[in-house]
Amino acid sequence: MRRMDEYRKQLLLGKFNEKMKRADVIDEAKEDLLRRRREARMESTLQRQTIFDTFEKLKITKKWDNALDQFERGNFGTSSAPTSPHPPSTARSGSAGPRSARTGRY
């Protein structure tokens, strides 16, 4: 009878340890996912702020060439930013810049 109880105890402990290891792996994966999301959120916030700052500066200076160059180079404060917001065929056409179709203003 003791052997049977000891065997059952060992089986239960083995199952318990496996489930604990699995739970640890899941917890680590969750923490990694949360960390990557946090980093992505910070990066997108920095990009958004840089773009906003660029457009604010553009409103004041009206230097479209400088702004377009910055966007083409992908200077958004991070390395994973796209190199250009426009396809190569829509590069600067020599105009003063895009106008709003509705208001005609920049």
CORNORCOR-V685516 format. One record per backbone hydrogen bond with DSSP energy under -1.0 kcal/mol. CO is the residue of the C=O (numbers start at 1). NH is the residue of the N-H. E is the energy in kcal/mol with one decimal. If there is no record, write none. Layout:
BEGIN
co->(CO CO)
nh->(NH NH)
e->(E E)
END
This chain:
BEGIN
co->(1 2 3 4 5 6 7 8 9 10 11 12 13 14 15 16 17 18 19 20 21 22 23 24 25 26 27 28 29 30 31 32 33 34 35 36 37 38 39 40 41 42 43 44 45 46 47 48 49 50 51 52 53 54 55 56 57 58 62 63 64 65 66 67 68 69 70 70 74 87 88 100 105)
nh->(5 6 7 8 9 10 11 12 13 14 15 16 17 18 19 20 21 22 23 24 25 26 27 28 29 30 31 32 33 34 35 36 37 38 39 40 41 42 43 44 45 46 47 48 49 50 51 52 53 54 55 56 57 58 59 60 61 62 64 67 68 69 70 71 72 73 74 75 76 90 91 104 100)
e->(-2.0 -2.8 -2.5 -2.5 -2.4 -2.3 -2.4 -2.7 -2.6 -2.4 -2.6 -2.7 -2.7 -2.2 -2.4 -2.2 -2.4 -2.4 -2.4 -2.3 -2.3 -2.4 -2.5 -2.5 -2.3 -2.5 -2.5 -2.3 -2.4 -2.7 -2.4 -2.6 -2.5 -2.3 -2.5 -2.5 -2.6 -2.3 -2.6 -2.6 -2.0 -2.4 -2.5 -2.7 -2.5 -2.5 -2.6 -2.6 -2.9 -2.4 -2.4 -2.4 -2.6 -2.3 -2.1 -1.3 -2.9 -2.4 -1.2 -1.6 -3.0 -2.4 -2.2 -2.3 -2.8 -2.3 -1.0 -2.2 -1.9 -1.9 -1.3 -2.4 -2.9)
END
